[in-house]
Structure formats: C-alpha cells, structure tokens
C-alpha cells in the first residue's frame, strides 16, 4: 500500500525539530541594597532641658517635665513645651521667671546629731541639717531620705537629683545598719520573732540581720534593713511593746561613720559616688 508521506529512499528527514518549551536561562539578580540612615551623633555639649533643670537643683527630671508642658520654662526668651528639647552652650534658661544654671554635683556625708531635722518645714526648736553645711557650700542641697530630729547617724546630702530619686524608690535595696537603744532588755524570743519577719500595716518586714551588740547591755540592738524609711526601725520594736530611746544609723549603703564625729561632715570620694550610682 502506497503512502504519500512515506520516505521511499529510507533516508531520515532533513530537518531539525524545534525544541518545545525552551526557557531562557535564569539570571540571578541581587536584592537592592538598603540605604543606611546616617548615624547622628549626639553633641556631648548639649543637654536635655529636663536634665538641665534637675541639675540646677530646682526639682527632679520628672517634675521638670510637668513644668515644661505647662509652659513655665523659657529658652532664649521662647517658651519651650517640647519634650526632649536640648539646651546648647550659651543658651539662657528661665524657670518660672528666674534664670537658672546647672551647678557642679556635690556629695556630702554627714553624721547627723540629735535635734536636727531634714524637713524644710518649721520644726519648732529643731535646726535643719543644712545649717551644718553652710560653711562648706552655697549650693542648694537635699538629703537622701528623711530622718526625724531624734534620729542620729549617717545622712547623704547632694544636689544630684537623679541620685536622690534613685534612693527614694521602693525597690531600692541598699543596706542600712542601725544601733537601737531600748528602754529594757530585748527578750530573746522577741529577737527571734524580729529575725523571722514582722507584719506592719499589712506589709511583711524582714531584717537581714538583728542581734545584741557585743559587750553591751541587751538594751542595745543592731539591726540591718534594706528599707530607707527610718520610721520602720522604731515601728518594729514598738510592735513588741518596747520604747525606743535612740536610733543611730551607723552604716548607709556601705558607708560608715569611721573618722566622722557627730555633727561633722565630709565630701564623698569619687569611688564612693560611683559605688552609690551602681547600687
């Protein structure tokens, strides 16, 4: 049977079939490079307005923010309400109508005597602890924590509002050691109860250590606490019906009364300042 499309000569067809579905080779392309934002270096000579105010000793940075938002602060005659505004060298800052300048940080350790108060309010016959430092500085200082007029011992005074705020926070847990004088001997069972923890106004208070003072009557007690509230020391012993005759803070955050008689003060060393800031 003849077929019209048959190759009678038996030769192979003289053509090359076109390949089907041939794809172009894949060309790898790299992702576009991200444009990095230039790093803007802060000018070390510039300072945030709230810190500038705090460094002047007027108030804390948190309170300074409130005054700024309220329009009470001017820089070079213009009211500034912008949070984060930076003061440059030569700028004139007015706070509530008064020109202010940040002062050098000063740190003093005082062995507070009796009948001196840390409160700025009228305390009758009591003097203010700031009177004891009048001969040393004209800088406006503030005490770290409060001590009533009958409590004696170590007290730090400074114009560093950041440090004052740091030690006023409840979670601040630096150690303080007190020598407490009672009206009568402390019973051993009461000593053990204090060591186990005392509940005051619904809060559980634990002493790191409490003991009789060696070679002293059992009316003299040493107690180490982390709370900054001196009133707690009295409250612990009054809870067990003892009258507290005297409270003397003999150690504060590692600082001691060594070579510091009652009523005297000294500058803190650079290392002591660093230690306080790192607590």
Buried (B, 14 or more C-beta within 10 A) or exposed (E): EEEEEEEEEEEEEEEEEEEEEEEEEEEEEEEEEEEEEEEEEEEEEEBBBBBBBBBBBBBBBEBBBEBBEEEBBBBEEEEBEEEEBBBEEEEEBBBEEEEBEBBEBBBBBBBBBEEBBBBEEEBEEBEBBBEBBEEBBEBEBBBBBBBBBBBBBBBBBBBBBBBBBBBEEEEBEBBBBBBBBBEEBBEEEBBEBBBEEBEEEEEEBEBEEBEBBEEEEBBBBBBBBBBBBBBBBBBBBBBBEBEBEBBBBBBBBEBEBEEBEEEEBBEBEEEBBEBBEEE
